[in-house]
Amino acid sequence: MDVESIAPHRGFAQDSYDVANVNGVLVVENPTEQDVRLVLPFPSEESSAEVRVVSTGKRTEFRKRDGRGEQFVELLKTIGEIPADQEPIMKEVRAAIKEFRVADVRIPSGSQVLRFHTRQVLRPVNGDPRSYEVEFFAPLAGFVLAPGLSQMSVTVVFPPAWAAPGMNIGVPVITKLPGQDAPPEQPSGPTHMGERPIYGWLWRNDPKVTIPYRYN
């Protein structure tokens, strides 16, 4: 995940935002050929998100959902957006998933490799055009193929100081999901390379990660 600083160059206007370029590879052990719906649980720029099944070369763009909030109720429970012991209120569900995108992908049987990318829009927190946060789930980008354990290596790269004037990065917050133990892994970093702060993890469970940052 590569964070781009855009807000300072827009004068921190109310419609300012930053962007995180999300690129990744998933290795899927698929018992039988099947259609799987993949979900991006965050707003992304138009025409910026796609997934490719390497073995078939098939590319599928993520599109806006079809409007039926009910289809995401179980997903939201799985990734922790809705407490597992509460019935969601559909109005709240629709608000939470307003900008989710989906892709219906045919995955052949066997060991398969999926490559994906998107540009995640990072909007101001609580209406403060100088306050932002990077938030994502592991598996990265919310690709929930099955609940439970996974193994994933993740890096988050922030821009150098000269490209992000006044940016101050907060402490990463790791939130466990319902029904799981708290993840023991702490982030590596920040390590600086090419004047860019870099954080990294190796996971064997599926937490949510939030990294706050603010411009002076």
Backbone as CSV, one residue per row, in Angstrom:
resi,resn,N_x,N_y,N_z,CA_x,CA_y,CA_z,C_x,C_y,C_z
1,MET,0.850,-1.175,0.000,0.000,0.000,0.000,0.893,1.234,0.000
2,ASP,0.706,2.130,-0.981,1.558,3.294,-1.185,0.696,4.546,-1.083
3,VAL,0.920,5.345,-0.030,0.086,6.519,0.236,0.603,7.721,-0.542
4,GLU,-0.302,8.403,-1.234,0.016,9.636,-1.961,-0.563,10.833,-1.210
5,SER,0.239,11.853,-1.023,-0.205,13.083,-0.364,-0.747,14.050,-1.420
6,ILE,-2.041,14.307,-1.362,-2.697,15.193,-2.325,-3.307,16.409,-1.638
7,ALA,-3.827,16.215,-0.423,-4.573,17.267,0.272,-3.811,18.587,0.403
8,PRO,-2.492,18.584,0.755,-1.803,19.871,0.890,-1.780,20.666,-0.405
9,HIS,-1.728,19.973,-1.522,-1.645,20.644,-2.810,-3.006,21.133,-3.290
10,ARG,-4.063,20.749,-2.562,-5.410,21.258,-2.828,-5.809,22.292,-1.788
11,GLY,-4.827,22.717,-0.967,-5.076,23.756,0.013,-5.945,23.325,1.170
12,PHE,-6.013,22.002,1.447,-6.839,21.470,2.522,-8.283,21.960,2.427
13,ALA,-8.808,21.977,1.221,-10.211,22.342,1.025,-11.100,21.237,1.596
14,GLN,-12.376,21.531,1.768,-13.296,20.556,2.352,-13.428,19.306,1.500
15,ASP,-13.182,19.414,0.202,-13.277,18.238,-0.666,-11.906,17.602,-0.921
16,SER,-10.898,17.966,-0.124,-9.563,17.396,-0.293,-9.538,15.928,0.122
17,TYR,-8.602,15.192,-0.415,-8.430,13.794,-0.057,-7.017,13.365,-0.425
18,ASP,-6.572,12.269,0.177,-5.347,11.592,-0.218,-5.729,10.275,-0.892
19,VAL,-4.724,9.566,-1.395,-4.974,8.311,-2.092,-3.952,7.273,-1.629
20,ALA,-4.410,6.031,-1.480,-3.511,4.906,-1.216,-3.591,3.944,-2.395
21,ASN,-2.460,3.731,-3.059,-2.402,2.754,-4.144,-2.241,1.364,-3.532
22,VAL,-3.207,0.501,-3.780,-3.225,-0.833,-3.181,-2.939,-1.861,-4.268
23,ASN,-1.858,-2.601,-4.116,-1.501,-3.670,-5.047,-1.222,-4.935,-4.252
24,GLY,-1.648,-6.065,-4.791,-1.422,-7.290,-4.034,-1.568,-8.546,-4.853
25,VAL,-1.145,-9.647,-4.251,-1.242,-10.976,-4.851,-1.881,-11.905,-3.829
26,LEU,-2.884,-12.643,-4.253,-3.524,-13.642,-3.407,-3.285,-15.026,-3.991
27,VAL,-2.912,-15.963,-3.142,-2.809,-17.366,-3.541,-3.996,-18.095,-2.919
28,VAL,-4.835,-18.661,-3.779,-6.088,-19.279,-3.343,-6.046,-20.769,-3.631
29,GLU,-6.336,-21.579,-2.625,-6.498,-23.022,-2.817,-7.991,-23.290,-2.989
30,ASN,-8.411,-23.483,-4.226,-9.819,-23.578,-4.557,-10.190,-25.040,-4.848
31,PRO,-11.062,-25.672,-4.038,-11.363,-27.092,-4.232,-12.084,-27.392,-5.538
32,THR,-12.975,-26.506,-5.953,-13.711,-26.695,-7.209,-13.856,-25.351,-7.908
33,GLU,-14.002,-25.376,-9.218,-14.220,-24.132,-9.954,-15.497,-23.469,-9.458
34,GLN,-15.434,-22.178,-9.213,-16.609,-21.489,-8.687,-16.522,-20.008,-8.952
35,ASP,-17.687,-19.369,-8.893,-17.765,-17.919,-8.974,-17.699,-17.355,-7.564
36,VAL,-16.828,-16.373,-7.362,-16.629,-15.774,-6.046,-16.823,-14.272,-6.158
37,ARG,-17.559,-13.689,-5.234,-17.715,-12.232,-5.193,-16.671,-11.647,-4.254
38,LEU,-15.783,-10.825,-4.806,-14.770,-10.124,-4.029,-15.266,-8.716,-3.744
39,VAL,-14.908,-8.197,-2.575,-15.422,-6.908,-2.117,-14.287,-5.996,-1.706
40,LEU,-14.345,-4.743,-2.153,-13.446,-3.698,-1.659,-14.216,-2.880,-0.630
41,PRO,-13.909,-3.009,0.663,-14.689,-2.322,1.698,-14.188,-0.904,1.965
42,PHE,-14.018,-0.126,0.906,-13.610,1.269,1.052,-13.875,1.984,-0.264
43,PRO,-13.966,3.313,-0.255,-14.162,4.050,-1.509,-12.909,4.011,-2.365
44,SER,-13.082,3.888,-3.680,-11.948,3.884,-4.594,-12.263,4.789,-5.774
45,GLU,-11.196,5.243,-6.435,-11.387,6.116,-7.588,-12.048,5.350,-8.728
46,GLU,-12.811,6.067,-9.542,-13.494,5.454,-10.669,-12.493,4.776,-11.601
47,SER,-12.869,3.612,-12.092,-12.094,2.863,-13.090,-10.655,2.610,-12.645
48,SER,-10.461,2.438,-11.332,-9.093,2.241,-10.845,-8.879,0.872,-10.242
49,ALA,-9.914,0.028,-10.202,-9.807,-1.226,-9.466,-10.121,-2.415,-10.361
50,GLU,-9.222,-3.403,-10.364,-9.471,-4.626,-11.110,-8.747,-5.792,-10.456
51,VAL,-9.202,-6.998,-10.784,-8.557,-8.219,-10.325,-8.337,-9.108,-11.541
52,ARG,-7.201,-9.834,-11.549,-6.881,-10.722,-12.676,-6.545,-12.106,-12.147
53,VAL,-7.188,-13.120,-12.737,-6.840,-14.503,-12.444,-5.700,-14.883,-13.379
54,VAL,-4.524,-15.145,-12.828,-3.323,-15.315,-13.640,-3.442,-16.502,-14.597
55,SER,-4.003,-17.613,-14.129,-4.025,-18.822,-14.953,-4.904,-18.677,-16.188
56,THR,-5.938,-17.835,-16.108,-6.836,-17.659,-17.259,-6.614,-16.334,-17.977
57,GLY,-5.920,-15.391,-17.316,-5.723,-14.072,-17.896,-6.958,-13.206,-17.838
58,LYS,-8.024,-13.677,-17.200,-9.285,-12.941,-17.134,-9.163,-11.759,-16.176
59,ARG,-9.476,-10.577,-16.695,-9.478,-9.358,-15.891,-10.917,-8.938,-15.612
60,THR,-11.190,-8.558,-14.368,-12.528,-8.124,-13.986,-12.426,-6.815,-13.225
61,GLU,-13.146,-5.797,-13.662,-13.164,-4.520,-12.951,-14.119,-4.590,-11.767
62,PHE,-13.727,-3.939,-10.680,-14.648,-3.779,-9.568,-15.672,-2.704,-9.939
63,ARG,-16.928,-2.973,-9.648,-18.006,-2.065,-10.007,-18.780,-1.682,-8.751
64,LYS,-19.588,-0.653,-8.864,-20.444,-0.281,-7.747,-21.452,-1.400,-7.493
65,ARG,-21.778,-1.616,-6.258,-22.719,-2.674,-5.902,-24.083,-2.379,-6.508
66,ASP,-24.957,-3.389,-6.501,-26.251,-3.245,-7.152,-27.320,-2.613,-6.288
67,GLY,-26.959,-2.194,-5.059,-27.906,-1.454,-4.242,-28.592,-2.256,-3.170
68,ARG,-28.455,-3.573,-3.173,-29.121,-4.387,-2.159,-28.208,-4.524,-0.946
69,GLY,-28.529,-3.785,0.097,-27.687,-3.802,1.287,-27.621,-5.156,1.959
70,GLU,-28.667,-5.964,1.814,-28.717,-7.242,2.511,-27.545,-8.157,2.130
71,GLN,-27.048,-8.016,0.903,-26.007,-8.937,0.441,-24.701,-8.775,1.215
72,PHE,-24.525,-7.651,1.933,-23.281,-7.395,2.635,-23.380,-7.593,4.144
73,VAL,-24.560,-7.973,4.631,-24.713,-8.081,6.076,-23.738,-9.094,6.663
74,GLU,-23.681,-10.300,6.088,-22.785,-11.323,6.624,-21.326,-10.924,6.458
75,LEU,-21.002,-10.261,5.334,-19.627,-9.795,5.136,-19.230,-8.811,6.222
76,LEU,-20.102,-7.861,6.512,-19.788,-6.859,7.522,-19.594,-7.498,8.890
77,LYS,-20.396,-8.515,9.195,-20.197,-9.220,10.455,-18.839,-9.917,10.472
78,THR,-18.473,-10.513,9.332,-17.221,-11.260,9.247,-16.016,-10.364,9.468
79,ILE,-16.010,-9.183,8.857,-14.843,-8.320,8.965,-14.935,-7.346,10.125
80,GLY,-16.019,-7.462,10.929,-16.062,-6.732,12.176,-16.702,-5.368,12.136
81,GLU,-17.316,-4.985,11.025,-17.959,-3.681,10.969,-19.249,-3.650,11.792
82,ILE,-19.882,-4.806,11.954,-21.101,-4.917,12.737,-20.861,-5.941,13.837
83,PRO,-21.136,-5.608,15.100,-20.937,-6.586,16.168,-21.689,-7.872,15.865
84,ALA,-21.032,-8.999,16.105,-21.615,-10.286,15.734,-22.879,-10.595,16.525
85,ASP,-23.031,-9.984,17.710,-24.179,-10.312,18.549,-25.316,-9.309,18.405
86,GLN,-25.281,-8.482,17.379,-26.324,-7.494,17.157,-26.878,-7.618,15.754
87,GLU,-28.195,-7.444,15.656,-28.809,-7.411,14.331,-28.610,-6.012,13.756
88,PRO,-28.064,-5.911,12.549,-27.807,-4.586,11.981,-29.090,-3.867,11.580
89,ILE,-29.063,-2.580,11.679,-30.145,-1.741,11.182,-29.817,-1.421,9.735
90,MET,-30.758,-1.731,8.829,-30.438,-1.650,7.413,-30.040,-0.247,6.970
91,LYS,-30.571,0.778,7.592,-30.178,2.139,7.239,-28.700,2.347,7.494
92,GLU,-28.213,1.819,8.622,-26.798,1.942,8.952,-25.950,1.103,8.012
93,VAL,-26.467,-0.078,7.647,-25.735,-0.936,6.724,-25.564,-0.238,5.383
94,ARG,-26.644,0.346,4.872,-26.565,1.014,3.569,-25.566,2.162,3.602
95,ALA,-25.533,2.884,4.729,-24.573,3.985,4.837,-23.148,3.453,4.864
96,ALA,-22.938,2.322,5.557,-21.592,1.759,5.685,-21.060,1.240,4.359
97,ILE,-21.962,0.740,3.508,-21.506,0.087,2.276,-21.717,0.956,1.042
98,LYS,-22.029,2.218,1.247,-22.391,3.090,0.133,-21.372,3.073,-0.989
99,GLU,-20.086,2.999,-0.634,-19.049,3.095,-1.656,-18.258,1.805,-1.823
100,PHE,-18.805,0.710,-1.308,-18.158,-0.581,-1.558,-18.220,-0.910,-3.046
101,ARG,-17.218,-1.619,-3.535,-17.222,-2.114,-4.911,-17.068,-3.627,-4.906
102,VAL,-17.631,-4.268,-5.931,-17.605,-5.726,-5.987,-17.109,-6.188,-7.351
103,ALA,-16.605,-7.430,-7.392,-16.216,-8.071,-8.642,-16.582,-9.543,-8.538
104,ASP,-17.325,-10.040,-9.524,-17.682,-11.457,-9.578,-16.672,-12.164,-10.471
105,VAL,-15.903,-13.076,-9.883,-14.760,-13.680,-10.554,-14.922,-15.194,-10.615
106,ARG,-14.711,-15.786,-11.802,-14.688,-17.242,-11.938,-13.269,-17.723,-11.642
107,ILE,-13.142,-18.514,-10.569,-11.833,-19.023,-10.152,-11.777,-20.517,-10.438
108,PRO,-10.842,-20.972,-11.279,-10.714,-22.408,-11.551,-10.304,-23.172,-10.297
109,SER,-10.432,-24.480,-10.353,-10.038,-25.311,-9.219,-8.515,-25.379,-9.124
110,GLY,-8.051,-25.740,-7.940,-6.626,-25.885,-7.718,-6.004,-24.645,-7.108
111,SER,-4.683,-24.604,-7.129,-3.944,-23.461,-6.598,-3.963,-22.336,-7.633
112,GLN,-4.536,-21.196,-7.260,-4.710,-20.088,-8.186,-4.086,-18.809,-7.628
113,VAL,-3.598,-17.982,-8.532,-3.005,-16.702,-8.157,-3.884,-15.585,-8.693
114,LEU,-4.269,-14.666,-7.814,-5.066,-13.503,-8.189,-4.234,-12.250,-7.932
115,ARG,-4.151,-11.389,-8.922,-3.458,-10.111,-8.774,-4.505,-9.010,-8.816
116,PHE,-4.363,-8.017,-7.948,-5.358,-6.949,-7.919,-4.688,-5.615,-7.639
117,HIS,-5.384,-4.555,-8.029,-4.939,-3.213,-7.661,-6.139,-2.281,-7.612
118,THR,-6.005,-1.231,-6.827,-7.023,-0.188,-6.755,-6.382,1.063,-6.181
119,ARG,-7.075,2.175,-6.274,-6.653,3.436,-5.662,-7.698,3.819,-4.624
120,GLN,-7.345,3.602,-3.359,-8.262,3.855,-2.252,-8.293,5.348,-1.936
121,VAL,-9.484,5.905,-1.853,-9.651,7.314,-1.513,-9.638,7.464,0.011
122,LEU,-8.744,8.328,0.518,-8.646,8.607,1.954,-9.243,9.983,2.210
123,ARG,-10.414,10.004,2.793,-11.118,11.267,3.034,-10.857,11.774,4.438
124,PRO,-11.062,13.087,4.672,-10.813,13.660,5.995,-11.619,12.950,7.084
125,VAL,-11.033,12.836,8.263,-11.688,12.224,9.415,-12.462,13.288,10.171
126,ASN,-13.738,13.031,10.437,-14.610,13.942,11.182,-14.659,15.334,10.563
127,GLY,-14.531,15.387,9.226,-14.648,16.662,8.535,-13.449,17.571,8.656
128,ASP,-12.366,17.102,9.290,-11.158,17.905,9.456,-10.249,17.670,8.249
129,PRO,-10.085,18.644,7.356,-9.328,18.419,6.120,-7.837,18.205,6.321
130,ARG,-7.358,18.276,7.571,-5.947,18.000,7.854,-5.743,16.651,8.546
131,SER,-6.832,15.940,8.824,-6.758,14.688,9.560,-7.228,13.522,8.683
132,TYR,-6.413,12.446,8.605,-6.710,11.310,7.741,-6.315,10.022,8.444
133,GLU,-6.717,8.900,7.869,-6.254,7.613,8.360,-6.280,6.589,7.234
134,VAL,-5.294,5.712,7.279,-5.256,4.549,6.402,-5.918,3.410,7.157
135,GLU,-6.923,2.794,6.562,-7.629,1.692,7.224,-7.782,0.551,6.241
136,PHE,-7.437,-0.656,6.685,-7.621,-1.820,5.819,-7.738,-3.070,6.669
137,PHE,-8.219,-4.115,6.028,-8.394,-5.396,6.677,-7.370,-6.381,6.132
138,ALA,-7.027,-7.364,6.953,-6.237,-8.489,6.467,-7.156,-9.702,6.476
139,PRO,-7.364,-10.387,5.367,-6.691,-10.231,4.091,-6.848,-8.831,3.496
140,LEU,-5.776,-8.352,2.922,-5.710,-7.002,2.389,-6.853,-6.729,1.427
141,ALA,-7.425,-5.523,1.526,-8.499,-5.062,0.652,-9.797,-5.822,0.867
142,GLY,-9.883,-6.560,1.984,-11.152,-7.171,2.308,-11.550,-8.327,1.424
143,PHE,-10.607,-9.041,0.842,-10.950,-10.209,0.038,-11.278,-11.352,0.988
144,VAL,-12.533,-11.436,1.369,-12.952,-12.449,2.320,-13.449,-13.656,1.543
145,LEU,-12.572,-14.616,1.293,-12.957,-15.847,0.618,-13.457,-16.868,1.627
146,ALA,-12.901,-16.867,2.798,-13.345,-17.748,3.876,-12.858,-17.138,5.179
147,PRO,-13.685,-17.175,6.239,-13.247,-16.621,7.522,-12.177,-17.490,8.149
148,GLY,-11.437,-16.902,9.077,-10.444,-17.683,9.803,-9.032,-17.219,9.556
149,LEU,-8.111,-18.157,9.583,-6.701,-17.812,9.516,-6.236,-17.618,8.083
150,SER,-5.258,-16.753,7.926,-4.592,-16.551,6.644,-3.157,-16.157,6.955
151,GLN,-2.321,-16.193,5.952,-0.955,-15.720,6.129,-0.704,-14.662,5.081
152,MET,-0.260,-13.501,5.525,-0.093,-12.404,4.586,1.004,-11.462,5.047
153,SER,1.798,-11.033,4.092,2.813,-10.017,4.330,2.308,-8.699,3.752
154,VAL,2.343,-7.646,4.552,1.786,-6.353,4.158,2.793,-5.255,4.450
155,THR,2.930,-4.312,3.529,3.723,-3.107,3.781,2.880,-1.880,3.453
156,VAL,3.054,-0.839,4.258,2.410,0.448,4.032,3.513,1.493,3.924
157,VAL,3.554,2.183,2.798,4.626,3.136,2.516,4.041,4.540,2.460
158,PHE,4.578,5.443,3.277,4.141,6.836,3.283,5.110,7.685,2.462
159,PRO,4.660,8.843,1.997,5.530,9.682,1.166,6.638,10.331,1.978
160,PRO,7.722,10.755,1.322,8.794,11.475,2.022,8.301,12.842,2.482
161,ALA,9.019,13.420,3.429,8.583,14.681,4.029,8.441,15.789,2.992
162,TRP,9.319,15.815,1.990,9.263,16.893,1.008,8.058,16.768,0.082
163,ALA,7.458,15.564,0.009,6.279,15.374,-0.833,4.986,15.453,-0.043
164,ALA,5.085,15.510,1.292,3.909,15.570,2.158,4.181,16.574,3.268
165,PRO,4.175,17.857,2.945,4.540,18.882,3.927,3.688,18.803,5.189
166,GLY,4.366,18.716,6.342,3.662,18.756,7.620,2.993,17.476,8.046
167,MET,3.194,16.355,7.331,2.534,15.101,7.702,3.174,14.496,8.944
168,ASN,2.349,14.154,9.927,2.785,13.462,11.130,2.001,12.155,11.248
169,ILE,2.703,11.026,11.282,2.069,9.716,11.292,1.881,9.252,12.730
170,GLY,0.682,8.803,13.049,0.382,8.316,14.384,0.774,6.864,14.574
171,VAL,0.416,6.314,15.726,0.743,4.934,16.064,-0.287,4.000,15.423
172,PRO,0.153,2.963,14.690,-0.798,2.012,14.112,-1.631,1.328,15.193
173,VAL,-2.913,1.161,14.909,-3.835,0.496,15.832,-4.299,-0.804,15.193
174,ILE,-4.105,-1.921,15.882,-4.511,-3.233,15.397,-5.766,-3.654,16.159
175,THR,-6.851,-3.907,15.461,-8.130,-4.271,16.070,-8.476,-5.700,15.703
176,LYS,-8.675,-6.542,16.698,-9.041,-7.927,16.414,-10.484,-7.993,15.947
177,LEU,-10.807,-9.010,15.178,-12.151,-9.204,14.688,-12.935,-10.088,15.646
178,PRO,-14.273,-10.011,15.584,-15.087,-10.822,16.513,-14.748,-12.302,16.426
179,GLY,-14.614,-12.935,17.598,-14.367,-14.359,17.640,-12.913,-14.758,17.468
180,GLN,-12.016,-13.804,17.356,-10.598,-14.118,17.175,-9.781,-13.584,18.343
181,ASP,-8.630,-14.211,18.555,-7.707,-13.715,19.561,-7.039,-12.443,19.063
182,ALA,-6.594,-11.629,19.995,-5.868,-10.424,19.615,-4.585,-10.810,18.899
183,PRO,-4.291,-10.189,17.765,-3.072,-10.549,17.020,-1.828,-10.166,17.798
184,PRO,-0.867,-11.083,17.926,0.343,-10.782,18.689,1.346,-9.958,17.902
185,GLU,1.196,-9.937,16.585,2.211,-9.300,15.758,2.170,-7.782,15.887
186,GLN,3.318,-7.188,16.116,3.454,-5.743,16.123,4.123,-5.314,14.819
187,PRO,3.874,-4.081,14.382,4.453,-3.673,13.103,5.965,-3.520,13.165
188,SER,6.604,-3.811,12.061,8.010,-3.470,11.889,8.065,-2.037,11.382
189,GLY,8.879,-1.213,11.970,8.967,0.154,11.507,8.460,1.154,12.526
190,PRO,8.487,2.421,12.140,8.784,2.813,10.761,10.270,2.697,10.415
191,THR,10.512,2.090,9.266,11.841,2.047,8.673,11.882,3.045,7.535
192,HIS,12.958,3.802,7.420,13.046,4.808,6.370,13.924,4.309,5.224
193,MET,13.366,4.383,4.030,14.099,4.019,2.825,13.770,5.054,1.753
194,GLY,14.804,5.678,1.212,14.553,6.746,0.259,13.752,7.873,0.872
195,GLU,13.959,8.106,2.194,13.273,9.137,2.963,11.780,8.850,3.128
196,ARG,11.344,7.609,2.879,9.943,7.254,2.995,9.740,6.345,4.208
197,PRO,8.811,6.697,5.126,8.510,5.832,6.272,7.754,4.582,5.811
198,ILE,8.213,3.400,6.242,7.620,2.140,5.817,7.280,1.304,7.049
199,TYR,6.032,0.782,7.077,5.585,-0.128,8.120,5.330,-1.495,7.486
200,GLY,5.524,-2.566,8.256,5.306,-3.888,7.703,4.834,-4.883,8.743
201,TRP,4.093,-5.899,8.282,3.581,-6.956,9.143,3.652,-8.294,8.426
202,LEU,3.695,-9.355,9.219,3.417,-10.698,8.732,2.322,-11.246,9.626
203,TRP,1.145,-11.532,9.027,-0.017,-11.964,9.801,-0.297,-13.431,9.624
204,ARG,-0.874,-14.010,10.683,-1.449,-15.348,10.594,-2.864,-15.342,11.158
205,ASN,-3.438,-14.179,11.244,-4.863,-14.039,11.543,-5.357,-12.804,10.800
206,ASP,-6.598,-12.408,11.029,-7.229,-11.415,10.158,-7.659,-10.150,10.914
207,PRO,-6.744,-9.302,11.336,-7.139,-8.096,12.054,-7.507,-6.941,11.123
208,LYS,-7.962,-5.871,11.732,-8.150,-4.600,11.032,-7.032,-3.659,11.475
209,VAL,-6.511,-2.878,10.543,-5.393,-1.965,10.823,-5.826,-0.535,10.533
210,THR,-5.522,0.358,11.456,-5.782,1.780,11.259,-4.507,2.548,11.567
211,ILE,-4.051,3.374,10.614,-2.883,4.227,10.851,-3.333,5.672,10.674
212,PRO,-3.464,6.419,11.774,-3.865,7.817,11.662,-2.684,8.695,11.270
213,TYR,-2.986,9.768,10.580,-1.951,10.775,10.333,-2.605,12.127,10.163
214,ARG,-1.814,13.156,10.401,-2.356,14.518,10.386,-1.320,15.475,9.836
215,TYR,-1.787,16.489,9.116,-0.930,17.542,8.612,-0.941,18.722,9.582
216,ASN,0.208,19.293,9.844,0.286,20.480,10.689,-0.346,21.679,9.979
